[in-house]
Amino acid sequence: MWVTESAVSPQHSAFLRAVRGEPVPHTPVWFMRQAGRSLPEYRKVREGVGMLESCMDPDLTTEITLQPVRRYGVDAAIFFSDIVLPLKAVGVDLDIKPGVGPVVATPVRTLADVEAIPDLTPEHVPYVTQAIGQLVRELGATPLIGFAGAPFTVASYLVEGGPSREHALTKAMMFGAPEVWDALMRKIAGIAATYLEVQVRAGASAVQLFDSWAGALAPQDYAASVQPHSARVLEHVGTLGVPRIHFGVGTANLLGAMGEAGADVVGVDWRTPLGTAIGQVGDRAVQGNLDPTLVFAPTDLMLARAAEVIEAGRAARGHVFNLGHGVLPSTDPDQLQRLTEFVQSYPL
């Protein structure tokens, strides 16, 4: 029996219909960091393999990306990568240390440091193109979400030299050396835009720009020194014709500005009630936002709270169910299975 291409096209999926604000057969669901750290099959294939090494192996990237789709039947796959991978690809001396995170050997301090970072080209990341080609063939009608770190978060790693709670050095550059800051943000925005374009041209159906640390900023500082650079990335991706998700952590005071940066979908973390967020993001779809720790609660409570999220999402232009941040390492996969089945079967 011949199957037409349109019959298996991701364009007809519940996920892409939701992000476009169209009627859906059910509320679509996927999980950020969905495989990373919680599935036993993930831990098995990652055993003895570093994070960046995993991201640069097309076959391993393909396998890890597919694992949660096989396990849960989620409505979209998220490309397995890391926000610092493009920096590694252009030659920045960094590594991801277990239990710590990305660590940069020589932090960025001066304009010369910024200028020493090469621009990204598709030739820097052939393994990404190969992995996405493999994934698109395997996924069929299931959309693949491309992924990149937003300029502020990536800049923070470069300036701080690693993870930071206060982002003091980052803000010191932003406030005290605005010309260096602007150059750095433009550099990273260009790298992120190219990295996402590579993923889209290889077959990704949507993208997510992930701003882990944006919640450390006051609204006026975000608007003046960060939003324009995220907007450059999102504007570039917009020319490629795919939906754009913009997600940050602790960003209750930034949701409107994050949407205005060019997002089609604004991701909402668990700290902000979804109904409140919908009133702030304008005529845009939302993504989220069950507290990731509720998967450790009794199943009945978890599902009741999930129902509240789905009900709140009805008021939005479109709603994609997700946790309010990544899946925690000790999450029971069976609970995520129950959650997925509940969301997909919830009557609309």
N, C-alpha and C positions, 0 to 999 in steps of 0.2 A: 504494500500500500504506500502510495506516495504521500508525503507530508509537505504541505506548502511551507515556505519560509515564514509567512505571516502567522501560521498556526503555532510556531514555536518562538515567536519573536518576544523578547523581553518587553517591548513597547506595550504589550497588552497585559502585563503583569499587574497584580494588585499594588505592588510597590510604586511603579512608575505612574499608575493612574492616581494614586493618592498624592504623590508629590506634585502632580499637575492639577490637583483639585478636582479630579473627575470622580464619578461614582465608582465604588469598589465592591467586589463580592464579599470581602471581609477586611477587617483592619489588618494591614500588613505588619509583619514583625521581623526584626533582625536584631542582633546583639553586637554592640561594640566590643572589641577585643573578645569576640565570641568564642573563638577556639583557644586563643592564647591563654595558657595557664590553667584551664579548667578541665579540659578533656584528657582522659588517660591516653588516647591515641595520639594526641598532640605531644604530650610529654615523651611518649615512646619515640616518635620520629625526631624530636628535638634533642634527644639524649646525646650529650657530647658534642653538640653543634651550637656554635655561638649564634646570637640573635642576628647580627648583620650577615654572617655567613649563610644563615637560613634564608634571609631575604634576597640573597644574590644567587641562590640555587633555584632555577626555574621549576624543576620537578618538585622540589620540596615546598616551594611557595605554592604551587598548584595544589599539592596534597593538603597542606594546612588550610588553605582557603576553602577547599571543598569539604573538609571534615564536618563542620557544623551544619552545612546544607544536608549532608547525608544523615547526620545524627538527628537533627531537629526538624528538617523540612522548612526552614525559615524562608521568607519571601524575597530575600536578597542576600548576596554574598559580599563580604567586605574584603578587598584585596589585602593579603597579608604583607605588611611592610612596616617600616618605622619612620617616624618623622625626620630622623637625622640621616636616613639612607642617601638622599640626594647630596648631602654635604660630603659623606664618605665617598660617593661616586666621583665627585669633582676633585678629590684629593685632600680634603680637610683631615687632619690627624685626630681621629676620635675613635672611641670604642664604647660599647655598651657593657658596663660591668654589672654582673648579677647582684641584685639587692641594692644597687645604687642608681643605675640608669646611665644615660649618655654622659661621657666624660671627654672633654676637649683638651688635648695636650697643651696647646698654646691659645689661650683665650684672646678674643678680638678686643683691642683697646684703641687702635688708631685708624685713621683713614687708610694708611698703607696696609694695615692688616685686612681691611675690607677689600681693597683693590687686589690683594693677593689671592682672593677667592675666585676661581674661574667660574664663568657662566656655565650652566648645564646645557648639554646638547643630547639629543636622542642616542648618540653614539656612546655616551657615558653609561647608559642603563639598558643595554641590549637584553639582559636577563628579564627586565620588566616587560618589554614587548613580547618576548617569547612566552613568559608565564601567562600573560593575559590572553594571548592567542590560544594557548592550551586551555585556559579556563573557560573562555567563551564557547569553545567547542564542547566542553564537558557540561557546562551549565545549561545550555539550550535556552529555554524560556525564562530561566531565573536570572535576573539582572545582576551585574557585577558593579559594585561601588568602588570607584577609585579613591585614593586617599593621599592627603598631604598635610604636613604641619603648617599652621598659619605663621606669618612672618614674626609676630611678637614672641611666640613660644620658641621658635627656632632661634631667634636672636638672643633670647634669654640664655639658652644653653651655650651659645657661642661666647657671650660676654661673661657669664658667670663661670664658665668652665665645667658646669655640671648642673644638676638640679638645685633649686634654691627655694626657700620659703618666702624670703623677704624681697628677692629680686632687687637688692640694693644697688649692686653694680650696674644692672640693666637700667634702672631708673636714673642713676647718676649720669649715665651716658645720655639718656633721653632728655634730661633736664639741662645738663651741663655742657654737653658736646653735641648739639642738635645736628650739626653738619655731618658728624660721623654717624650718628643715629640714622639720619635720613638715608645716607649712602648704604648703610648696612641693611636697612629695611627694604630699600629698592633692590639690592642684590638678592636678598632672600625671596622677595616677591617674584622676581624674575625666574629664580630657580624653581620655586613652587609652581608657577604658571606653566613652565616648560614640562615639569615632571607630571603634572596633571594632564597636559596635552598629550604627552606620550601615552598615558594610560587610556585616554579617551580614543585616540586614533587607533590604538590596538584593540579596542572593543568595549571599554567600560561604558556602562549605560548612565551613570550618574557619578558625582564626586562628593566627597566630604572634606571640608577644610576644618582641621581640628586645632583649636586654640586652647591648649591645656591651662595656660597661665594667665589668660586675659582677665580673669576675675580679680587679679591683683591691682587692676587699674581703676582710677577714678574716671567717671564718664567724660569729663572734659579732656583728660589726658588721652583716653582712648580715641576720642573724636579727632583730636589734633594730631596725634603722633602715631596712631596705629591703624585706625579705620581706613584711611586712604590707601594704605599698602595692601590690606586684605581686599579692599575693593578692586585694586588692580588685578589681583589674582582671579577673583570671581568674575570680573568683567571679561578677562581673557577667556576663561572657560565658557562664559556665556556665548561667545562667538562660535563655539563648537557645537552648540545646540543641545547640551545635556543639562539636566537639573543639578542644582548646586545646594548642598547642605552645609550650613555653617554652625558649628557646635563649639561651645566653650564651657568651662567649669567654673562655677561660682559667679555666673554672669547675670544675675537677676537684674542688676542695674544697667546692663548693657544690651539687653535683648533687642530693643528697638533699633539701636545703632548697628547691631550685628546684622539684622535684617536689611537695613538700609545700605549696608555695604554691598549688597547685590545677591543675597541669598534667595532661593526659591523656597527653602525649608530652613527653619531655625530650630536647632536642637536645644532642648531645655533640660537642665540637670534636675536632680530630684529635690533640690532645695526650694524651688519655685513651683507653686501649684500650677498645673497646666492651664487651668482656666484663667489664672492671672496672666500667664505668659501670652496666651492668645490675644488678650486685649492690648498687648504691647507690641506685637510684631507686625501689625497691619494685615493686609490681605495676603497672607502667606500660610503655607502649610507648616505644621510643627512636628517635631520628633521627640518622643520620650514617653514618660519620664519616671518610671517606677524606681524607687530606691533600691540600689543593687543589694543591700543587705536584707531586703524582704524575702529573697530566695532562701534565707536561713530561717524564716518564720514558719509556723505551721502552714500547711498548704492552703487551707481554707482562708486564712488571713491574707496570704499572698495573692490569692485569686480575687478576693474581695477588693483588695486595693488596686489590683490590675483593672477590675471592672470600673472602678472610680476614674482611673486614667482614661479608659476607653470612652466612658460617658462624657468626660470633660472634653475629649478630643472632637466630639461631634460639632462643637461650636467653631472649629477651625475650618479654613479652606480645604484642608486635607490633614490627615493624621497618620503618621507612621509610628507604631508602638516600638519602644525600646526601653532599656534601662536608662536611668539618669546619668550613667557613666559606664565604665567598662565592667565586664564580668569579673568578679573577684576570684582569686586563684583557687580557693577552697570550695567554690560553688559545686553543689551536687548536680551533675548533668541531668539526672532524672527530674529534678525540679524545673530546670529550664525546658525540658521536654513537656512537662505538664503545663507550664506557662505558655509555651508556644501553641499547644493544642487548644488551650482555653481562649487565647486571643483570636486565633483563626476561626474558632467556632462560635464566637460571641455574636449574638444576633444584632444586626444593624437596623 
